[in-house]
Amino acid sequence: MKLRLFIQAIVLIMTLKGFAQTEWTFRGKVLSNGQELVGVQFEDDRTRKVIALSDEDGLFSFVSKSQVVIVTYLGYKDFRLVHQSNTITVELQEEESLLKAVVVSENRRSSKLSNTTVSLEIIKPKLIANTSPTNIEESISRINGVQVVDNQPTIRSGSGWSYGAGSRVQVLVNDIPLLSGDAGQPLWSFVPTEGIESIEIIKGASSVLYGSSALNGVINIKTKSPGSQPFTEFTLSHGIYNKPPREFLGYNPNKNNYVSNLTGYHSANYKGVGITFGLNALLDNGYKMSDFDNRLRSNLGIRKVIASKNLVIGINTSVQSGNSGSFLLWESFDKAYTALDSGITETNTFRFNVDPYVKWNIGKFDHSLNTRFLSINNEVDNGDPLNNQSNKSSLIYSEYRSHFGLTKNRFDATGGLVFISTFTSSPLFKGNQQASNYAAYLQLEKGWRRFSFTGGTRFELFQLNQKKEGRPVFRAGLNYKAADFTFLRASYGEGYRFPSIAESYITTTVGPVSIYPNADLQSETGTNVEFGVKQGLRIKKNTDILIDVSLFKMEYNNMMEFTFGQWGPIVPPLFGVGFKTINTGRAEIKGFESSISAETKLKGVEIQGFIGYTYSKSEALNPFKTIAVDNSGRELNYSNTSSNTEDNILKYRPIHSLKSDVIIDFKKLTFGLGFTLQSKIENIDTAFISPPISFFVPGVESANNQELSAFLLINARIGYSPTKRLNLNFIVSNISNSEYMIRPADLGSPRSLRFQVTYTLDKS
């Protein structure tokens, strides 16, 4: 009896052991609307550990100890896959709700828009394609709360006008910063507009994850990845700038200047290797004297998914060559499109970058290594052999990042190490200069019931020649799901920006105005506090509405601002007058923002669009504090350098801004309408309306008296698709041909007309 029980026990143990060691083999393909999906993750149902990826053809084959796996992919609904003995076809469904849109910018990993703790906007590729931008900044400027002035992005009035100064907004392409190493400025024309998947914009300090230049926010541009089927698209556009409303404004009154733009994009998989290729050729006469842009750019991406090792390796590279002119100040109000002294500064530019990267999954860990080498060479001809402005720089960037996630416990940890080195050589920056940046960061996220908590820190260490400085920054965020479609959020973020090489060392002259260096410039710091609510509405299963309202407050210490003074020797003909970036003390910007986004499908008509309003009130907190002493011994402060000191409002910032854009699709027709409404810029440098600058650059006060900085711009387009492959678009910008001033001594574009043809060959 005992022997029989013993034998039964042994058999039972062996059976259980054999059962525990059972493994299940999964084979098949992942599709969405007939298109194979690359890099789809398969997770163990019990541990949520990543165990496999789909390859370049959407195929998967792996062994799992669980009979059930979860199929996940960015922007698609999770799919619960139960083992089958035959080959499986998995059809994933896209997330259609506005609230369920997937974003990656806030936490540098995929998460739903509804769960963010900060204000975040998404620009979809359809808006970019339909508006035919020559630079991506044109599309970014259409979003409420965002402006781009002289290539400088600003969010919620976080910056004014600072020509050539470093950006307070970090700009990234595929998670890698695209700021020049010397001046810290976005390289807008280097962005591949022909291959953009989406653009995400974070509003508010984001230095913990994105570093020094994210003091005011982040613009993250994501390009398309190759699918299993070839995709090819060509776009050709041609247009003209109409004559301005006052005909004598035009520097070339007998001619309508034109702009032509050609882009091409191709993506495919060749023997398991994903390839993307883009091409852009632009001929733009501009609407102002010397403000032209002619360029040729190409980019190539190569990617390989090694599914058996959960590994993705790749390299992206771009090269650009061109020549362009720059326009800083007008001749006068009556000759606003003529450059000051009819001077022309022409720059021949060559840019090149190569970006190798590696991404791999090991259990609950995701790892990535992104690197970049960027070389820029600007040969400048300003007609003055004694004023050499040519410059070249090289930048090396490397970032290792790791993410650890416990899906069932709703816990995520993201950390990384960053190294950046920049070398410049130019008389413009007083010879050779070298800067470096080291950083380490960690962010933790935890979900509990209806709450999501985020907290993180980063330590930055900078060196500019012999000048060294280090500082930590922190952030915290909270998201609360009050109801199925109601989300409350609160966030606190710190920002920190170290002076750029240009701000510290630039020396140049434009007409009667000089720009001076400031080697003693100190870092600026800031904080951003925000409270917001996101409310989603679904009407009859075919209409989604997303309402977002937020209150925000930004504070800055040692804010860097362009300031006029007598910074040079008091000798003719310029008498040492000009601009220099200096620390202007403490400042505060507070306000609120609201937006409504909607998508609907009704009786064959598809409508999508948004409308957004931003109120931002800025204030100098120490208006009478001496911020600098110029060469004449004059003590400068906010009050004696401002044209309007009422309420101590900061310079070059509008208080009110309203923007909207709507796209309507009906059968083969597409209609689009957008507008921007901006209030007057209340305060500028008093130097623009006082001698000697008002003598050399007349008319700024006249433009202010006419309130040309307050304007309404309306843009419209109509498209027709005679076939699935061919699309025709007619685009009109500034329909009313309004005269408006972007910043002092610079009028905006008159009405422009453009015709665009797009041919698409999509074999999917």
C-alpha positions in Angstrom: 0.0 0.0 0.0 2.8 2.4 1.0 4.7 1.4 -2.1 1.7 2.2 -4.3 1.2 5.6 -2.7 4.9 6.4 -3.2 4.8 5.5 -6.9 1.6 7.6 -7.4 3.3 10.5 -5.7 6.3 10.3 -7.9 4.1 10.1 -11.0 2.1 13.1 -9.8 5.3 15.1 -9.2 6.7 14.2 -12.6 3.4 15.1 -14.2 3.3 18.5 -12.5 6.9 19.1 -13.4 6.2 18.3 -17.0 3.2 20.5 -17.0 5.2 23.4 -15.5 7.8 23.0 -18.3 5.2 23.1 -21.1 6.1 25.7 -23.7 3.9 27.1 -26.4 5.1 28.1 -29.9 3.6 31.1 -31.6 4.0 31.8 -35.3 2.3 34.3 -37.6 2.1 37.8 -38.9 0.8 41.2 -37.4 -1.3 43.4 -39.7 -3.3 46.6 -39.5 -5.6 47.4 -42.5 -3.5 45.0 -44.6 -0.2 46.6 -43.7 2.4 44.5 -41.9 3.6 46.1 -38.6 7.3 46.1 -37.6 8.6 46.0 -34.0 5.3 44.9 -32.4 5.9 43.7 -28.8 4.7 40.4 -27.4 4.5 40.3 -23.6 4.0 37.4 -21.2 0.4 37.7 -19.9 1.5 37.0 -16.3 4.7 39.0 -16.0 4.2 41.5 -18.8 7.8 40.8 -19.8 8.7 41.4 -23.5 9.5 38.1 -25.0 9.6 38.9 -28.8 9.2 41.5 -31.5 7.8 41.2 -35.0 10.4 41.6 -37.8 10.5 43.8 -40.9 7.8 41.7 -42.6 5.5 41.7 -39.6 6.4 38.1 -38.9 6.8 36.6 -35.5 8.0 33.2 -34.2 8.8 32.5 -30.6 8.3 30.1 -27.7 6.4 31.2 -24.5 5.9 29.6 -21.1 2.5 31.2 -21.1 -0.4 30.1 -23.3 -1.6 33.7 -23.5 0.5 36.7 -24.7 -0.4 40.4 -25.0 0.3 42.0 -28.3 1.2 45.8 -27.9 2.1 48.5 -30.4 2.3 52.2 -30.2 -1.0 53.8 -31.2 -2.9 50.5 -31.3 -5.2 48.7 -29.0 -3.7 45.8 -27.0 -4.6 42.4 -28.3 -4.9 39.3 -26.1 -3.5 36.4 -28.1 -4.3 32.8 -27.1 -2.1 30.0 -28.5 -3.2 28.3 -31.6 -1.4 25.4 -33.3 -1.7 26.9 -36.8 -0.1 30.0 -38.2 -1.8 33.1 -36.7 -2.7 36.4 -38.3 -3.1 39.2 -35.7 -5.1 42.2 -36.8 -4.5 45.3 -34.6 -6.9 48.1 -34.4 -5.8 51.7 -34.1 -6.8 53.9 -31.2 -9.4 56.3 -32.6 -10.3 58.4 -29.6 -8.5 61.8 -29.2 -8.0 60.9 -25.5 -6.4 57.6 -26.4 -3.8 59.1 -28.7 -0.4 57.8 -27.8 2.5 60.2 -27.0 6.1 59.7 -26.1 7.4 63.1 -25.2 6.5 63.6 -21.6 8.1 60.4 -20.2 10.2 59.4 -23.2 8.1 56.3 -23.6 4.7 55.6 -25.0 1.8 56.6 -22.9 -1.8 57.9 -23.5 -2.4 61.6 -24.0 -5.0 61.5 -21.3 -2.5 60.4 -18.7 0.0 63.3 -19.1 0.7 65.6 -16.2 1.7 68.6 -18.5 0.1 70.4 -21.4 0.9 68.6 -24.6 -0.1 69.3 -28.2 0.0 67.0 -31.2 0.5 68.1 -34.8 -0.7 65.5 -37.2 0.9 64.9 -40.6 -2.2 65.9 -42.5 -2.0 69.5 -41.3 1.6 69.6 -42.4 0.9 68.1 -45.8 -2.1 70.4 -46.5 -0.3 73.6 -45.7 2.8 73.0 -47.8 5.4 74.4 -45.4 9.0 75.1 -46.7 10.2 74.9 -43.1 8.6 73.0 -40.2 8.5 76.1 -38.1 5.5 77.3 -40.3 3.5 74.3 -39.0 4.6 74.7 -35.4 3.5 78.4 -35.5 -0.1 77.4 -36.2 -0.4 75.9 -32.7 -1.9 78.0 -29.9 0.5 79.4 -27.4 3.5 78.8 -29.8 5.4 81.4 -31.7 8.6 81.4 -33.8 10.3 84.8 -34.2 13.6 85.0 -36.2 13.9 81.2 -35.9 13.4 81.4 -32.1 10.5 79.3 -30.7 8.7 80.5 -27.7 5.8 78.9 -25.7 3.3 80.9 -23.7 5.5 84.1 -23.9 8.4 82.3 -22.2 10.8 84.3 -24.5 10.8 87.6 -26.2 12.9 88.6 -29.2 16.6 87.7 -28.8 18.3 87.7 -32.2 20.9 84.9 -32.3 20.5 83.9 -28.6 20.1 80.4 -27.4 16.7 78.7 -27.5 14.6 78.2 -24.3 12.7 75.5 -26.2 14.4 72.1 -26.9 13.8 70.9 -30.4 14.3 67.2 -31.2 14.1 65.0 -34.2 13.6 61.3 -33.3 14.5 62.0 -29.7 17.9 63.7 -30.6 18.4 67.5 -30.1 18.6 69.5 -33.3 20.1 72.7 -31.9 23.3 74.2 -33.3 26.2 73.7 -30.9 27.4 77.3 -31.2 24.3 79.4 -30.9 21.8 76.8 -29.5 19.3 77.6 -32.2 16.9 75.2 -34.0 18.0 74.1 -37.5 14.5 74.3 -39.0 15.5 73.9 -42.6 17.4 70.7 -41.7 14.2 69.0 -40.5 12.9 66.5 -43.1 9.4 67.8 -43.6 8.7 65.1 -46.2 8.8 62.2 -43.7 7.1 63.4 -40.6 4.9 61.1 -38.6 3.8 63.6 -35.9 5.0 66.6 -33.8 4.5 66.7 -30.0 4.9 70.0 -28.1 5.3 70.1 -24.3 4.4 73.5 -22.8 6.5 74.2 -19.7 9.9 73.5 -18.1 11.1 70.0 -19.0 14.8 70.1 -18.2 14.7 66.9 -16.1 14.4 64.6 -19.2 15.5 67.0 -22.0 18.2 69.2 -20.5 19.3 72.8 -20.4 17.4 74.1 -23.5 14.0 72.8 -22.4 13.6 75.7 -19.9 10.4 76.8 -21.7 9.3 73.5 -23.3 10.0 70.8 -25.9 9.2 70.3 -29.6 9.7 66.6 -30.5 9.5 65.8 -34.2 9.0 62.1 -35.1 9.7 60.8 -38.6 8.1 57.8 -40.3 9.5 54.3 -40.0 9.5 52.0 -43.0 6.7 49.4 -43.4 6.8 46.1 -45.0 5.4 47.5 -48.3 7.1 50.2 -50.4 5.8 53.8 -50.0 6.8 56.6 -52.4 5.6 60.2 -52.5 6.6 63.3 -54.5 5.3 66.8 -53.8 5.9 69.8 -56.1 4.7 73.3 -55.2 5.1 76.7 -56.8 3.8 80.0 -55.7 4.3 83.8 -55.7 4.3 86.5 -53.1 1.8 89.2 -54.0 2.7 92.8 -53.9 2.3 94.4 -50.5 -0.7 96.6 -49.7 1.5 99.8 -49.9 3.1 99.2 -53.3 6.2 101.4 -52.6 7.1 98.9 -49.7 8.4 96.4 -52.2 12.1 96.6 -52.9 11.4 95.0 -56.3 8.0 96.6 -57.3 8.0 95.3 -60.9 8.2 91.6 -60.0 6.3 89.1 -57.9 8.9 87.0 -56.1 8.3 83.2 -56.3 8.9 80.1 -54.2 9.3 76.6 -55.6 9.6 73.5 -53.4 10.2 69.8 -54.4 10.2 67.0 -51.9 10.4 63.2 -52.3 10.1 60.4 -49.8 10.6 56.7 -50.2 10.4 53.9 -47.6 10.6 50.1 -48.0 12.2 46.9 -46.7 14.8 45.2 -48.8 15.8 41.7 -47.6 14.8 42.5 -44.0 16.5 46.0 -43.9 14.3 49.0 -43.6 15.2 52.0 -45.8 13.9 55.6 -45.8 15.1 58.2 -48.2 14.1 61.9 -48.4 14.9 64.7 -50.8 14.1 68.4 -50.7 15.0 71.2 -53.1 13.9 74.8 -52.4 14.1 78.0 -54.4 12.6 80.9 -52.4 13.2 84.5 -53.5 11.6 85.7 -50.3 9.4 88.8 -50.0 12.2 91.0 -48.5 15.5 92.2 -49.8 18.3 89.7 -49.1 15.8 87.3 -47.4 16.1 84.4 -49.9 16.7 80.7 -49.3 18.0 78.2 -51.9 18.9 74.7 -50.7 19.2 71.1 -51.4 18.9 68.5 -48.7 18.7 64.7 -48.6 18.4 62.2 -45.8 18.9 58.4 -45.5 17.8 56.0 -42.8 18.7 52.4 -42.5 17.1 50.1 -39.8 17.3 46.4 -39.0 15.1 44.6 -36.6 16.7 41.4 -35.2 13.5 39.9 -33.8 15.2 36.9 -32.2 17.2 39.1 -30.0 14.6 41.9 -29.4 17.1 44.3 -31.0 16.8 47.2 -33.4 19.9 48.8 -34.9 20.0 51.7 -37.4 21.6 54.8 -38.7 20.2 58.1 -40.0 22.2 60.7 -41.9 21.4 64.0 -43.6 23.3 66.4 -45.8 22.3 69.9 -46.8 23.9 72.6 -49.0 22.5 76.0 -49.9 22.8 79.7 -49.8 20.6 82.2 -48.1 20.3 85.8 -47.2 19.4 87.4 -43.9 17.3 90.4 -43.1 17.6 92.0 -39.6 16.3 95.6 -39.9 14.3 97.6 -42.4 15.4 100.8 -44.2 12.4 102.7 -42.9 8.7 102.2 -42.3 8.0 103.3 -45.9 10.7 100.9 -47.2 9.9 98.1 -44.9 10.9 95.3 -47.3 14.3 96.9 -48.1 17.2 95.9 -45.9 18.9 98.6 -43.9 21.4 100.5 -46.1 20.4 98.0 -48.8 23.0 95.7 -47.3 23.0 92.1 -48.3 24.5 89.3 -46.2 24.8 86.0 -48.1 25.6 82.7 -46.4 26.7 79.5 -48.1 25.9 76.7 -45.7 26.9 73.1 -45.6 25.5 70.8 -42.9 26.0 67.1 -42.3 25.0 64.7 -39.6 25.2 61.0 -38.9 23.1 59.4 -36.1 23.8 55.7 -35.3 21.4 54.2 -32.7 20.7 50.9 -30.9 17.5 49.8 -29.1 17.0 46.5 -27.3 14.6 44.8 -24.9 15.8 42.6 -22.1 12.9 41.3 -20.0 11.3 44.3 -18.3 14.1 46.6 -19.4 14.2 48.7 -22.6 17.6 50.2 -23.5 18.6 52.7 -26.1 21.8 54.4 -27.2 21.4 57.4 -29.5 24.4 59.2 -30.9 25.1 62.1 -33.3 27.9 63.8 -35.1 26.8 67.2 -36.5 29.0 69.5 -38.7 28.0 73.0 -39.8 30.1 75.3 -42.0 28.7 78.8 -42.8 30.7 80.9 -45.3 29.4 84.5 -44.9 29.8 87.3 -47.4 28.6 90.6 -46.1 30.5 92.9 -48.4 32.9 93.9 -45.7 36.3 92.2 -45.8 37.1 93.6 -42.4 34.1 92.0 -40.8 34.5 88.2 -41.1 31.3 86.5 -40.0 32.1 83.0 -41.4 31.9 80.2 -38.8 32.0 76.5 -38.5 31.2 74.1 -35.6 31.1 70.4 -34.9 28.9 68.7 -32.2 29.1 65.2 -30.7 26.1 63.9 -28.8 25.6 60.6 -27.0 22.8 59.5 -24.8 22.2 56.1 -23.1 18.7 55.6 -21.7 17.1 52.7 -19.9 13.4 52.1 -19.0 12.2 49.6 -16.5 8.5 48.8 -16.3 6.2 46.7 -14.2 2.9 46.9 -16.1 0.7 45.1 -13.6 2.1 47.3 -10.7 1.8 50.4 -12.9 5.4 51.3 -12.1 8.0 52.8 -14.5 11.5 54.1 -14.1 13.5 55.9 -16.8 17.1 57.0 -16.4 19.9 58.0 -18.6 23.4 59.5 -19.2 24.1 62.3 -21.7 27.3 63.7 -23.1 27.6 66.7 -25.5 30.7 68.3 -26.9 30.8 71.4 -29.2 33.8 73.0 -30.9 33.6 76.3 -32.9 36.1 78.2 -34.9 35.3 81.7 -36.1 36.3 85.4 -35.8 32.5 85.9 -35.1 33.1 84.1 -31.8 36.6 85.4 -31.1 38.4 82.4 -32.5 38.2 78.8 -31.1 35.7 78.0 -28.4 34.8 74.7 -26.8 31.8 73.7 -24.7 30.8 70.4 -23.1 27.8 69.1 -21.1 27.5 66.0 -18.9 24.1 65.0 -17.4 22.5 62.1 -15.5 18.7 61.9 -14.9 16.1 59.6 -13.3 12.3 59.7 -13.4 9.9 57.4 -11.5 6.2 56.9 -12.3 3.6 55.1 -10.2 0.0 54.4 -10.7 -2.4 53.9 -7.8 -6.1 53.4 -8.4 -7.2 56.6 -10.3 -3.9 58.4 -9.6 -0.7 58.6 -11.5 2.4 60.1 -9.9 5.6 61.3 -11.6 8.8 62.6 -10.0 12.3 63.1 -11.4 15.6 64.8 -11.1 18.6 65.6 -13.3 22.1 66.9 -12.7 23.8 69.0 -15.3 27.5 69.8 -15.5 28.6 72.4 -18.1 32.0 73.7 -19.2 32.6 76.6 -21.6 36.3 76.9 -22.0 37.5 77.4 -18.4 34.1 78.3 -17.0 32.4 75.3 -15.1 29.0 75.0 -13.5 26.8 72.3 -12.3 23.2 72.3 -11.0 20.3 69.8 -10.2 16.7 70.3 -11.4 13.5 68.5 -10.3 10.0 67.9 -11.5 6.8 66.3 -10.1 3.4 65.6 -11.6 0.0 64.2 -10.8 -2.8 63.0 -12.9 -6.2 62.0 -11.5 -8.9 60.2 -13.5 -12.0 61.8 -12.1 -14.4 60.0 -14.5 -14.1 57.9 -17.7 -13.3 60.9 -19.8 -12.3 63.5 -17.3 -8.6 63.9 -16.2 -7.2 66.4 -13.8 -3.5 67.2 -13.7 -0.9 69.2 -11.8 2.8 69.6 -12.4 5.9 71.4 -11.1 9.0 71.6 -13.3 12.3 73.3 -13.0 14.4 74.6 -15.9 18.0 75.6 -16.3 19.8 77.1 -19.2 23.5 77.7 -19.5 24.7 80.5 -21.9 25.5 79.5 -25.4 28.8 80.2 -27.1 27.2 82.9 -29.3 25.7 84.8 -26.3 29.0 84.7 -24.6 31.4 85.5 -27.5 29.6 86.9 -30.6 30.8 90.2 -32.1 29.2 91.4 -35.3 27.7 94.5 -36.9 24.5 94.9 -39.0 24.3 98.4 -40.5 24.5 101.0 -37.7 23.8 98.3 -35.0 26.4 96.2 -33.4 25.9 93.0 -31.3 28.3 92.6 -28.4 29.5 89.5 -26.4 29.0 89.0 -22.7 31.5 86.5 -21.3 30.2 87.2 -17.8 26.7 86.0 -18.6 25.2 83.8 -15.9 22.9 80.9 -16.3 19.1 81.4 -16.0 16.8 79.2 -14.0 13.1 78.9 -14.0 10.1 77.0 -12.6 6.8 76.1 -14.2 3.6 75.3 -12.2 0.4 74.2 -14.0 -3.0 72.9 -13.1 -5.2 71.6 -15.9 -8.3 69.5 -16.8 -8.8 67.4 -19.9 -12.4 66.5 -20.7 -13.3 64.1 -23.5 -16.7 63.8 -25.1 -18.0 61.1 -27.5 -21.2 61.8 -29.4 -23.0 59.0 -31.2 -19.8 57.0 -31.8 -18.7 59.2 -34.7 -17.7 62.4 -33.0 -14.9 62.9 -30.5 -14.4 66.3 -28.7 -11.4 67.0 -26.4 -11.5 70.1 -24.2 -8.4 71.2 -22.3 -8.1 74.1 -19.9 -5.0 75.0 -17.9 -3.6 77.6 -15.5 0.1 78.2 -15.6 2.8 80.3 -13.9 6.4 80.6 -14.9 9.1 82.3 -12.9 12.6 83.1 -14.1 15.8 84.1 -12.3 18.7 85.8 -14.1 16.5 85.9 -17.2 18.7 86.5 -20.4 17.3 89.2 -22.7 18.6 91.2 -25.6 19.2 94.7 -24.3 20.2 97.9 -26.0 23.1 100.1 -24.7 26.4 101.8 -25.4 28.4 98.6 -25.0 31.4 99.6 -27.2 33.9 102.4 -27.5 32.3 105.8 -27.9 33.8 106.6 -31.3 32.1 107.4 -34.6 30.4 106.3 -36.7 28.5 103.8 -34.4 29.5 105.3 -31.1 29.5 101.9 -29.5 25.7 101.5 -29.5 24.1 98.1 -30.0 22.6 95.0 -28.3 24.0 92.5 -25.9 22.5 89.6 -24.0 22.4 90.4 -20.3 20.8 89.0 -17.2 17.7 91.1 -16.5 16.8 89.7 -13.1 13.6 88.1 -11.9 10.5 87.8 -14.1 7.1 86.1 -13.9 4.7 85.0 -16.6 1.2 83.7 -15.6 -2.0 83.0 -17.4 -4.4 80.4 -18.7 -4.9 78.5 -21.9 -7.9 76.7 -23.3 -8.4 74.6 -26.5 -11.0 72.5 -28.1 -10.1 69.7 -30.6 -12.7 67.7 -32.5 -13.0 64.9 -35.1 -16.2 63.7 -36.7 -17.5 61.6 -39.5 -21.0 62.4 -40.7 -22.7 61.2 -43.9 -19.5 61.0 -45.9 -18.0 64.2 -44.5 -14.9 64.0 -42.2 -14.1 67.1 -40.1 -11.1 67.6 -37.8 -9.8 70.8 -36.2 -9.0 72.8 -33.2 -9.4 76.3 -31.7 -7.2 77.5 -28.9 -6.8 80.7 -26.8 -3.8 81.7 -24.7 -3.6 84.5 -22.2 -0.1 85.2 -20.8 0.7 88.2 -18.6 4.4 88.8 -18.1 6.0 91.0 -15.4 9.5 92.2 -14.5 9.6 91.7 -10.7 12.6 94.1 -10.1 11.9 97.0 -12.5 14.3 99.4 -10.9 17.2 97.0 -10.1 20.4 97.8 -12.0 21.0 95.0 -14.5 24.1 96.4 -16.2 26.3 99.5 -16.6 27.2 100.5 -20.1 30.4 102.1 -21.4 29.1 105.6 -20.8 28.5 104.8 -17.1 24.8 104.7 -17.4 23.0 102.3 -15.1 20.4 100.2 -17.0 17.3 98.7 -15.5 14.0 97.5 -16.8 12.3 100.9 -16.5 14.8 103.0 -18.5 15.2 100.4 -21.3 11.5 99.8 -21.9 9.2 101.8 -24.2 6.2 101.0 -22.0 6.5 100.3 -18.2 2.8 100.0 -17.4 2.3 96.9 -15.3 6.0 96.1 -15.8 5.2 93.9 -18.8 8.1 92.2 -20.4 9.4 93.1 -23.9 8.2 91.7 -27.2 5.4 89.6 -25.9 1.6 89.7 -26.8 -0.9 89.1 -24.0 -3.7 87.5 -26.1 -3.4 84.9 -28.8 -6.2 82.9 -30.6 -5.5 80.3 -33.2 -7.6 77.8 -35.1 -7.5 75.3 -38.0 -10.1 73.1 -39.6 -9.9 70.4 -42.3 -13.0 69.1 -44.1 -12.9 66.1 -46.3 -15.8 65.3 -48.6 -15.3 62.6 -51.2 -12.5 63.9 -53.4 -12.4 67.4 -52.0 -10.6 68.8 -49.1 -11.1 72.3 -47.6 -8.9 73.9 -45.0 -9.2 77.2 -43.0 -6.9 78.6 -40.3 -6.4 81.9 -38.6 -4.2 83.6 -36.1 -5.4 86.5 -34.0 -2.8 88.3 -31.8 -3.0 91.3 -29.5 -0.5 94.2 -29.7 3.0 93.9 -28.4 2.9 96.4 -25.5 6.6 96.9 -24.8 9.8 97.0 -26.8 13.3 98.4 -26.3 13.0 102.1 -25.9 16.1 102.3 -28.1 14.0 101.6 -31.2 12.0 104.9 -30.7 14.8 107.0 -29.3 18.0 108.5 -30.9 20.3 107.4 -32.3 18.6 104.2 -33.4 15.4 105.9 -34.3 17.4 108.1 -36.7 19.2 105.2 -38.4 16.2 102.9 -38.3 13.2 105.2 -38.6 9.5 104.1 -38.5 9.3 101.7 -35.6 7.2 104.2 -33.5 4.9 104.9 -36.5 4.3 101.1 -36.8 3.6 100.9 -33.0 1.2 103.8 -33.2 -0.7 101.9 -36.0 -0.6 98.8 -33.8 0.7 96.6 -36.6 1.9 94.0 -34.0 -1.8 93.3 -33.4 -3.1 91.4 -36.4 -5.5 88.8 -37.8 -4.1 86.4 -40.4 -6.4 84.1 -42.4 -5.1 81.1 -44.4 -7.2 78.9 -46.6 -6.6 75.9 -49.0 -8.7 73.7 -51.2 -7.6 70.3 -52.4 -8.9 67.8 -55.1 -7.9 64.2 -55.5 -8.9 63.0 -59.0 -7.3 59.6 -58.2 -6.1 57.8 -55.1 -2.5 58.6 -56.1 -2.9 62.2 -57.2 -3.7 65.2 -55.0 -3.9 68.9 -56.1 -3.9 71.7 -53.5 -4.3 75.5 -53.8 -3.1 77.4 -50.8 -3.6 81.1 -49.9 -1.8 82.6 -46.9 -2.7 86.1 -45.5 -5.9 86.2 -47.6 -6.6 89.9 -46.8 -3.0 90.9 -47.6 -2.8 92.5 -44.1 0.2 94.5 -43.1 1.6 93.3 -39.8 4.8 93.6 -37.8 6.4 90.5 -36.3 8.9 92.4 -34.2 10.4 95.9 -34.5 11.7 96.9 -37.9 10.4 93.7 -39.6 7.0 93.4 -41.5 5.5 90.0 -42.1 4.8 88.3 -45.4 2.2 89.8 -47.8 -0.4 87.5 -49.3 1.1 84.4 -51.0 -0.5 82.0 -53.5 0.8 78.4 -53.9 -0.2 75.5 -56.0 0.8 72.0 -54.9 0.8 68.6 -56.6 1.3 65.4 -54.7 1.7 61.9 -56.2 1.7 58.9 -53.9 2.5 55.3 -54.7 1.5 53.2 -51.7 1.6 49.5 -52.4 0.2 48.6 -49.0 
